Every structure is written in structure tokens, then in C-alpha cells.
Amino acid sequence: MRYLHEKRGLDATTTAFCRVTTVQNNPSVLVFPFFDEYGHRQTTKFRNTQFQKGSKGSKEWFEENTKPILYGMWLWHDFSKPLSITEGQIDAMSLMQAGINNVVSVPNGANAFTWVEYCREWVEKFPEIIVFGDCEHGKITLVDKIDENFPDIPLKAVQKSKYLSCKDANEMLISLSIYSGNTIDCKPAYKALREAVETAKDVRISSAVRSYDIDWMDFTPPPTIRSGFPSIDKATRGFEESSLVILTGYTGKGKSNLANMFAIHAINSGNKTLIYSGEISNAKIMKQLALMVLGKERIAQTVDPITNNYYNHPKPHMAEIAQEWFYDRLFLWNDETLATDETDSEKKERFIKNLIRSIQVLKVKFVILDNLMTLTAFSGGEDKNLYNIQTEFIKRLKEIADSLKVVILLVAHPKKNQFGTKTEIQIDDISGTANVGNVCSVALAFEEVPETDPKYAEGFRRKITVLKNREYGFLKLGKDGIYVKFCSISKRIWESENVAQPDGTVAEFACIPDFIKEYPPTVQMLNALQPPF
């Protein structure tokens, strides 16, 4: 039984409940007994867990001259609730372990339906069927065949988005559980499996739902993550839960820096944050974020002997304080997770799957992906297929934001102007497929302020424009853009010295963590806090 326990995540209680055993003197062969609703054994299925493709023998086989029936029939006698059907016995056991009742599996795969004549009367006792087949090639297996064979029973299927990029129920159990040493926490997986079944949709009326079934009477404003820029928050209500936000701007003008500023504000308001960068190392990101958190007063400048320019670094003991503040609040994508010999398609799928798992396990609420170009570079395809690749990728990100109730901020470059000039960015200027702008909830641009703008003389060198605001419609374009200032030492960006945050503090200093302001001072820290300029 080690295979089921160690490789498939099934515990001893579940295997005993389902009466799974192994062949005597050959523990690598599993034995699945098929009992009918009266508890009479009708057939037995064997599975060789050490089978290798190309070797002699079969991976699975049944007793000869026996009756094919659904696996698990003898376990369920409550005909007032729906019947869930999976493609495999291990998938059915995974759902049972998650606390879902009335679960059975077909005996021999998605295309073998000889079981119907022996099980029809029993199946038709249930008020509804929920199909939890395998999610393959954009379709859910079993659905069409069960629809064909049981046309009079209401039929639902698990939504593709609820598979969370997994193939089947057992893969969800394995992928979404949390592993720590010798212990396994399956609660996140159980929750996802139950939600998948509970939110299954009618497959026969896929284009329409009853108005009564729409959950619309909750008028409570959705949770939101404040951007840290009052004018953005006033226009968009911040970054609302389940949003895909696009941030664009010309190369080298600070859009990644602005994204990091959003991260600091998100963390400071209690939202765990995950950052992926395809162009900047994790160590460099941490250095930039540390300067932002600490602020100018806690940063020293040292002359580089080669360039004779200043470089900025935290004063003594300050880096450790920043490190402590980031602990268990900020997570960065592992640089090595994409450095494999996998195909481009496999890398893309693994990236999506790892992103979902990271969000769930780490309880992340804010995700920054920097940037679209590097993320779709490993998606394969020639240039003519790039737009299709980007469209698929953008839609997957929106599905993740919706299903996991997180905010995903995607950094994207603008298109190159055919004349080589840099004009004010519009929503249609975002590089790549038009679906980048179509699918997102909010689109922002970060741009230079020209010297001809009166705000330039007041010290404003950048501005943020709101290009799209799906929910609330308020845009900030042209001279109505949000003018911001920038500190070259701390890398902080703030809106205006006279714009106060809700707590009354000035915007430029609003992101200083409370624990830094209140940290018990030592002689070394008091010395370090003296402004260097």
C-alpha cells in the first residue's frame, strides 16, 4: 500500500474504507474489489504499480468473465444527494478522503461504458450526476458519454478553472497539499476538491443560467488592496480582489520600480506578496525593496572607486531590520524553477501550476509578474503565434485571479512607435495582443513628465495615468494624470507632499513600516538614523 500512501496521497483510513488490498506475496499489485449496491462482489481490478511502458504484461486488468460495474456502489445509500463520477478509482478515493460522499468511478476509463447496462437502475435513483473526469485537451472526459446514456438525469461537470491546472482529482490532492518534513497538510487540497464539486455547472445549458442561481444580492464592496497612491485608489478603489492589473511604461523609465512600490504598500497593509522578475535577480530586487522600506534617512552613500559615482546601501543594522519586516510577508520566484530541459509547453504549464500552488500554500494576496515578454518567451511558437500565446496566457492569469481571489499585476511593455518618438501611452499601445488590454480590470501607465509641462518645474518627473478602469470608469489621462515625485536614493515614489493618507501621515512616508518607526532604539541605531544629507 506504500504506493497509494506515498505516491498518491491516500491515507490508511481511505484505503481501508474502499477495501483496497495488494496481491499476496506481491505488494506492488493493487487489488480494487467492485461490490454492487447489495455488497456482492461482481469483479476485481488489478493494477501493477511498477509497470513500465514497453514492458511485458499489462498495467491494469480485470478478473475474467465478470461484470463491469461502477467502483464504490456498495458504499452509498443516500439517494437524496447527487452522484459524483470520476474516471479512475484513485480519483474517487481522493474525493472520498476530502469528505465528499456519493462518489464512484467508472471501471475502465473514459471510453468503456459497458457498465451502463448493469448500473443504470442504481444510477437513476440519484437526483443529479456530477462529472469529475480528467481535464485533458481543453475538455472534461466522461461528460459526453454520460450525457448520451443518462439524458433524463440533470447533469453537471466540474468547471475547467476549478482543476487549477491539474489533470484530475488525485493530482489536485497531491499538488495542493502542503508538505513539511514528514508531515502533510491536505486541508488546502480538500477545500479545493470540495469547492470543485460544489460549484459544478450544468453542461446541458452552458450558455444560460437561471437568474435565481446568480449570487448577486451581496452589496458589500469587495476586498481591495490599496495602491498607496490616493488618486489611484479614489479612481479605482485600489486593486480589487480577483483583478488582473496591467502596468505599462517605456523601457528604463521606472515601471518595475513602481511595481515594487505597490508591493511595499500591499505588504504594509497586511497582504502577503509574491514577485516574479524575468530580468532582475532576486538579490537585486531585495536590495531595491530594502531601500524603499528604510527610506532616505536610513540609507548611506559610498563612492564607487571605479566609477566615482555614489551607490546607496542601508546604514549599519538597517538591512537586518528590513529583512525582519519582509519575513513571511514577501516571497520571490525561485530563479531555478524555469531552468530545466522541459519543452516550452511543459515549462508554461509548470509555471502556471507552481504559481497556483505558491498562492495557495503561502496564502499570497498580491502577485507581481514582471514582465509579459519574459513570461511568454518560454511558451513556444513562432512570432506569428505570439499573440495567440499571449491571449491564452492572459486568460489563464485572469482565471487564477478569479478562482483564488487574488490581485495579479502584470508588467507589459508598450509598442514601439513607428516614428521612434515616445508619445503619451494609450490602452491600445500595450505591446502584444489586444486581449492584454481587453481582459484586464485596470490598466496603468508610468511615464515621463516633459519639460514643457508646468508640473516639471515643481519637481514632478513622472506621472501615472489610468488607461482602463472596468469597474468604475474613472480615467486619469493627459494633464489629469497622477503626478508623482521620486527619490533617487531610496527609490521611493510618492504622489505629492501635500496629499495625506487616511491616517494623516504624508504620502511619501506612509509606507514606512510601523515597527521601524517604533523599533526599540540602540546607540548604533540612533547613530544610523541621523540623516546623512
C-alpha angles and dihedrals in degrees: 000000000000090000093060094042100043104027102030103033095236116143129220092256092058096046091048091048089053092043093235114166138160132248111272110261090006111073092173091073114076122210119213113188117207112211122180125228090280094053095255115140110239101172144347128225124208126202125192105214092191095053115133124199111258095024125116121272131028133294092220135013141165135225110271122254095015135128120261110226138158115284113243100024094130092059100064132065103152103104094174093081133060123276116234117208125196132185097239140035093236090053090052091049090050090057091046090052089052089059099261117140132201092043124151136161133219111254103235117017139289098303103043109089102160086116092073097081091053097043106033096100092050095046092049090061089073121086094222143008123224115196117211098176129153117293103228133155092353094306138093112236123231094027099102095043095047090046089052095048099040105035094154098055119083107253130205133173133201111261116250092235090059091064087071091216092308123126101226146347096282093051088053090052091052099039099044098045118098117239121202116168107302095342128090126199107202096174095102090051093047091051092050092048093049091047091050091056095041093052097045112141132224107262096197096059099036096150098052138037132192112264087228090063094056113100100220108131097087105100095177110125110252119254113272140192113226113233092213091240109100096207092053091048092048091052100040103019086244119282106327123215114273092024129141107209123193121207117190136174142142120286115278095011098108109265092135088049090053090049088054089051089054087051092054092051092046092051092045090056092053102266117133109229136207122197128195120186123181093189109034126060119242091243092056092047090053091051091052093047092047091055090050094050096045098045131210095297092062097045128091128201125221128187115244106228092215102046098022086224125126120255121197127231137158119274117248114303092004096100089057091052092051090047090054092051093052093049111121090351101077128045128182127204114260107254091217100053092092098036098097140112092250123126118262091254092051091049091052093050092046091049091053092045093048091047091054092046092048092051093049100041097041093039091233118181102179125047127186118196112189107213146007094205096056093041094055095040090085094046093090130225135104123281091267089061095046094096091052090049092050092047092053092045094049091049091050090052091051090050090052092049090050099044097042095036095232135133115245117194113196120194114215133177121236120242118268113257111244090227094049093243125126110234128176109290120248129192091260091055094072107117120252130015120007087236089077088072095033098055100042124093096213130017122195132183127203113206145167119262108233118233089243091064111097088225090065091070088054091060100263110138101166138034136196119222125196104223097174134018108173099180103041105018098218110137130191108208136158113343089356088067121118108263115212139185128225133210110212090200102051094023088227120152121202137172106233138327091239096050109095128203120236090265091056097251121130113264096239092059099034094100096058103117113246092232090060091051090048099035110135103258124235127190090258092049094047089053091047092052093061108110111252094210 
